Amino acid sequence: MKHHHLAIAILAVAAVTHTPVRAQQREYAIAIHGGAGAMATLENNPEQAAAYHSALDTALTIGNDILSTGNEAEKAVIAVISYLEDNPLFNAGKGATITARGTFELDASIMLGHNLTAGAVTGAKTIKHPIRAAYAVLTGSPHVMLSGAGAEQFAAEQGLEIVDNSYFATPRTMQWIRELKKETQKNGTVGCVALDKQGNLAAGTSTGGMLHKNWGRIGDTPIIGAGTYADNNSCAVSCTGHGEYFILHAVAYNLCARYKHLKETLEDAANHIIHQELNPQKGNGGLIAIDRHGNITMPFNSAGMFRGFLYKEKDTPAIIRATGIGKEMKKESTLSQ
């Protein structure tokens, strides 16, 4: 893996559940997730767990390369999620799970915090990178959400890559589907939130949907305010979990509102929603969030959540990164040359 300007890595393992990273102000920051749920199959499979850590670390490196050079938060979000959509380890894009009809249907959304604009696609069957289509809806249409064949037509007109639905089927996907039958609490979805050097926030989420879903079911991922939200006056949020509950509790907007209006810390607001609002109703899942100061939180009420963060401290060369699956996280402190 190329770390470009990053060097002198010090690796340590810290026992962390959903403890956030605190700071007054950071130069830039990024957090990612790759789904939450029961991770029992990884407990005794260190090789597979290492593959997930490596994928998460690569995603963070992609985001760091973009943010460190002063590029916008949305560029990092799109690049990171596009990478995760191409990685069959995750339930998005190439790794999408399958519907009851034996097809693949994908959803994605993105929101920019500086002007509260957003774009989303749902029920897409032929768009290779749904997150790019969501951004195209934001920038190239007067709408917020497009669905099904209309979303695909729009994406093609925008020059985005179109593939046959069979593109999303992989041996790894089919193996994952067999595992999911045993671990029904395991949820997919990938997401990214970022704060850039200009102080702008962005959030994006992409998913292959719920295993064996029927009737064109739509979860929280493409719904602005449920699965994705960003506001420069509060925070950027991306969710993963049992979508119906995240919709009913408007989780992403709920977090931003608690932070903005109740003046709660990012950690307190996120923990209240995940552990007090969702838990009693069996709303399994988690979220990642970054506030306008660069603080990060990643709570989950499931057995585990694929997640990671990276941030650059102001006026120092220190870059901190960490990736996690279950309760523990692998933490790395790096210095740039």
DALIN-V665471 format. One line per field, one symbol per residue. phi: phi as a letter, one per 40 degrees, with the letter a starting at -180 (. if undefined). A space follows every 50 residues. Layout:
phi=???
This chain:
phi=.cbfccafcbbabbcbcbcccbacabcaaabbabhbicbdcccbbccccc ccdccccccccdccdccccgccdccccccccdcccccccbcafdcdcbcc cgbbbbbaaaabccbfcaaabagcbbccbdcccccccccbacbbbbbfcc ccccccccgccbbcdcdccbdcdcccccccccbcccbcgbaababcccgc babaaaacgcdfcbfgdbccdccchccaaaadcaabbbbaicddcccccf dccdccccccccgccdcccccccccbccdcbgcciaababcccgcbaaca bccaacaaaaabccgaccbbbababcccbcbbbbbcc
